[in-house]
Amino acid sequence: MPNYIDIFQSFFLPFIRVAALLMVLPIVSTQLVPQNIRMILAISITYAMLPSIPEFIKPEPLTLEWVFIAIKELLIGIILGY
């Protein structure tokens, strides 16, 4: 039986970065591209790049350390989008 917490963490932290990048990317963040299309694109890109992401030490979900890592991923995505 797969460990769903590990799968969630392996997907969600990169997803935060990709979604933040797509939400502020000038071409994709316009009103011409609906928000649900941007989210589907973020999920697709994250799923496609999952095999290339190296394993990392994952903190327990929803702890203070995990929240800080999620905020870091969000800020990196926003900076990459500009």
C-alpha positions as CSV (number, residue, x, y, z in Angstrom):
1,M,0.0,0.0,0.0
2,P,1.5,3.4,-1.0
3,N,2.3,5.9,1.7
4,Y,0.0,8.8,0.6
5,I,1.7,11.3,2.9
6,D,5.0,10.9,1.0
7,I,3.2,11.0,-2.4
8,F,1.4,14.2,-1.2
9,Q,4.7,15.9,-0.1
10,S,6.6,14.8,-3.2
11,F,3.9,16.4,-5.4
12,F,2.7,19.3,-3.4
13,L,5.9,21.2,-2.6
14,P,7.0,21.3,-6.3
15,F,3.4,22.1,-7.2
16,I,3.5,25.2,-5.0
17,R,6.5,26.5,-6.9
18,V,5.1,25.8,-10.4
19,A,1.7,27.2,-9.5
20,A,3.2,30.4,-8.1
21,L,5.3,30.8,-11.2
22,L,2.4,30.4,-13.5
23,M,0.2,32.7,-11.5
24,V,2.6,35.7,-12.0
25,L,4.1,34.8,-15.3
26,P,3.2,37.7,-17.6
27,I,1.9,35.7,-20.5
28,V,-0.1,33.2,-18.5
29,S,-1.3,35.5,-15.8
30,T,-3.5,37.7,-18.0
31,Q,-7.2,37.6,-18.0
32,L,-7.2,35.8,-21.3
33,V,-6.1,32.5,-19.7
34,P,-8.7,31.3,-17.2
35,Q,-7.5,30.4,-13.7
36,N,-8.7,26.8,-13.9
37,I,-6.5,26.4,-17.1
38,R,-3.5,27.7,-15.2
39,M,-4.1,25.2,-12.4
40,I,-4.5,22.3,-14.8
41,L,-1.3,23.5,-16.5
42,A,0.5,23.7,-13.1
43,I,-0.7,20.2,-12.2
44,S,0.4,18.8,-15.6
45,I,3.9,20.4,-15.4
46,T,4.4,19.2,-11.9
47,Y,3.4,15.7,-12.7
48,A,5.7,15.7,-15.8
49,M,8.7,16.8,-13.8
50,L,8.2,14.6,-10.8
51,P,10.5,11.8,-12.0
52,S,13.4,14.3,-12.4
53,I,13.1,15.8,-8.9
54,P,15.7,14.2,-6.6
55,E,14.6,12.7,-3.3
56,F,14.9,15.0,-0.3
57,I,14.4,14.8,3.4
58,K,10.7,15.5,3.9
59,P,9.6,17.0,7.2
60,E,6.3,16.0,8.7
61,P,3.4,17.7,6.9
62,L,1.8,20.7,8.4
63,T,4.5,21.3,10.9
64,L,6.2,24.7,11.3
65,E,9.2,23.4,9.3
66,W,7.0,22.2,6.5
67,V,5.1,25.6,6.4
68,F,8.4,27.4,6.1
69,I,9.5,25.2,3.2
70,A,6.1,25.8,1.5
71,I,6.6,29.5,1.9
72,K,10.1,29.3,0.5
73,E,8.8,27.3,-2.5
74,L,6.0,29.9,-3.0
75,L,8.5,32.8,-2.9
76,I,10.9,31.1,-5.4
77,G,8.0,30.5,-7.8
78,I,6.9,34.1,-7.6
79,I,10.5,35.4,-8.1
80,L,11.0,33.0,-11.1
81,G,7.7,34.3,-12.6
82,Y,8.8,37.9,-12.7
